Amino acid sequence: MSSDDDSNDDRYLVSGGLSKPLRENQNETIIKQPPIRSKIAYDSSDSDDEIVVMPPVKGAKSSALPLGPKLTATGSNARDPVNMADDESASSDDRTSPLQFTLAQRLARRNETEKLTSNAMQNHVKRKDSSEKSNTSNTSSNPVRKESAHLSQETTYSIENKVGRLKMATSQPESLPSPASRSDESVRLMTKGISQRASENTTRYASLESDSDSDDSLLACSQLSNTRPASQTAPRMNPIFAKKPSAKAQQKELAKEMREQARRDKQLAKEMEKDMRQQQRLAKQAAAQAEKDDRKRRRIESDQTRGKRAIDELAVLMEHSLCYHEELTLRNDLQETGFLVDSYPSGLGCDVVQFIRYDYVNGGGTRAVEMLKQSKREEYQHLPIVGVVFHDPMDFISKIERDAHDEDDDYPKLESFLKGLEVGWRAAWRLGAEQRPRFIFYLNNVHATLDQLWVKSRRKDQSMKAPPTGEELQDALIWLSIQFCVDCIHYLCPEDLSTQINKMAVWLAREPYQRQMTDLECAKKTKMQCSDMDPPLVRSQDCWRRQLCQVPGISETMASSVVSYFPTMRSLYLRYQDKSLTEDQKILLLADCFGREGRRDVKCSDAVYRILTSKNPNELI
C-alpha cells in the first residue's frame, strides 16, 4: 500500500467521506443550503456569538453528489476549527504520514472531544442548578433560555464535531474503502465501530430535530457520545432516550399481571359464589315462609269451613247510649264471649243492636268495621237483623192503643212506629224497597209494669183512661208476630238482656255453618280425627267410624276396631252380599271385630247388619 493511498484514505476519513477524484469533479458544483438556526437563543454573558447547527443532507445515501456542509466552531477561546470542506487541507496533504498515524490522531482527537463534552455537561448542570436557585422569582421568563445561557465554548465545539461525524455516517457506503483490503486488523475493527456509532448517532440526531422545542434538546445534543467515563456524574436523561425494559423484565411484569388477574378472578368467583349461596338461602327461606303461610291459610280455611272461627267473623254494632250504659253490662259480656263490639249510630231514634260479618280468612269482624267506616259496604255482609231495646216499658205500652172507628183490628201507633224503623233502616244502609229487615223487640218487665199501672189507675181516679189490659198486650204481641214477623223477648234485669243478646249473636255467627242433621249424617257430633287436607281414604274411614258410633251400644273404641277390619262401609256391605254366607253368619260377622277379648258382641253385630240390609224404614234398632 503506497503513501498516496494512505493520504487519500486519510483525506477520505477527514473530509467527510469524499475521495479526491470526486471532490475534484465537484469543485465547480457546490450546493449550499441555508443554515437552520436553533430555536434556543444563547444569551451567554461570555460571548454574543450564535451557534449555527447544520442538519445532515436528506437523502445523502441516494444522492449522486454527497456534499457535506461547512461547520464552523466559534467562541471566545482560540481553537483550531474543524473544517469539512471540498478543498484540500494542509493536514490532509501530508503524504509522508502513514494511515496508522492518522487513525491514532483521530482517536486522540475524539477522546479529547468527549472529555470536553463531559466537562461542559458538568458545568452546564452546575450552572443550571445555580440559575434555578437565583431566579426562582422570575416566573415569566423562559426557563429554557435561562438554562442554555451558560453553555460554554466546549459544548459548541462538541456539537459541531458530532454533526460532522453524522455527515460521515450518512454518505454513500460504496465510497468507503473496504476494511478487508487493509492488512491491519485494528483498522477494520475501528472502521466497523465508527460505522455502528455513526448509525446510532444518526437516529438520535433525528430524534433531537423532532424534539428541538423541549428544554432537554440541548442536553440531548451533548449526549451523542457512545461512551462516558463512570466517574462523571450522569446528567438527567431525556424520556426519549429512556432505556426500554428487557424481555425478562417484561415477562416478569406480565407474569405479575397474570397473577394479579388470577387473584382478582378468584376473588370475584368467591364473591359470586357467596352471592349465589345468599340468593339460594333467601330463596329457601322465602319458599319455607310461603309454604308456612300456605299451611296456615289452609288451616284457617279448614277452621272456617267447620265454623271454628265463626265468632271472630261477627261484629256487633250498638248505639252509644246502649254501649256505654252505666247499668248494662252488655258490652263487656259480648267482648268476653269473643265478639267485636263497636259504637255505631243507627239514626233510627232508639237503642238498636245490629250485626255485620266478614270471612275470617279476609280479616273477620275487625276488617268489617274498618270497611264500614270507609263506606265500603259492598264487601262485607250486613245481616238484616235489628234488635230494638225498650229500657222504659212505657215506651212500648203507650203504643198499644186501638182505634175504635177503625174497622181493622190493629194497632196504628205500633204500625206507624214499625214503618218508620223500616224506612230509616233502608235509608241508613242505602237499600231498596224490596229489602225488609227483621225486628226483635227486647221488652223490660212489661207485664209487671202494666199491673202497676192498673193499680195506680184504680186508686187515683176511676174516670181516667185505663191502661191496656194483659189480654190486649198479648194480642198486640201476637199481631206483631203475624203481621210484621216481629219477635218480642221479655227480660227482667240487665244481666238477662246481656244473656239474650249474647245467645242471639252466637246463633247468628254459627248459622252459616249449621245444617239440619239426620241419623245417617252422624247427628251425634263425634269429634273428627282428620282434616280436610288428608287423603280421601283417611276421611272416608273417619266418616265410617263416626257413623258406627251412632249405633246404640257401639263406642268410639269399638267403632275404630271395626274400621281396622272393614275400612269403609262399602267393603262391609259387599261382604254382606256374599252368597256363600248364610243369614246367621252374616248376623255374627262383626261379633269378634269389636276388640273385646273373650266376649262376642252379637247384639251390636246384629244391629249393624240390620242397618245396612233392612228394607223396612219403620224398623227400630
Buried (B, 14 or more C-beta within 10 A) or exposed (E): EEEEEBBBBBBBBBBBBBBBEBBEEBEEEEEEEEBEEBEBBBEBEBBEEBBBBBBBBEEBEEBEEBBBBBBBBBBEEEBEEBBBBBEEEEBBEBBEBBBEEBBEBBEEEBEEBBBBBBBBBEBBBEBBEEBEEEEEEEEEEEBBEBBBBBBBBBBBBBBBBBBBBBBBBBBBEEEBBEBEEBEEEEBBEBBEEBBEBBEEBBEBBEBBEEBBEBBBBBBBBBBBBEEBEEEEEEBEEBEBEEEEEEEEEEEEEEEEEEEEEEEEEEEEEEEEEEEEEEEEEEEEEEEEEEEEEEEEEEBBBEBBEEBBBBBBBBBBBBBEBBBEBEEBBBBEBBEEBBBBBBEBEBEBEBBBBBBBBBBBEEBBBBBBBBBBEEEEBEEBBBBBBBBBBBBEBEBBBEBBBBEEEEEEEBBEBBBEBBEEBBEBBBEBBEBEEEEEBEBBBBBBBBBEBBEEBBEEBEEEEEEEEEBBEEEBBEBBBEBBEEEBEBBBBBBEEBEBBBBBBBEBBBEBBBEBBEEEEEEEEBEEEBEBBBBEEEEEEBBBBBBBBBBBBBBEEBEBEBBBBBBEBBBBBEEBEEBBEEEEBEEEEBBBBBBBBBBBEEEBBEEBBBBBBBBEEEEEEEEEE
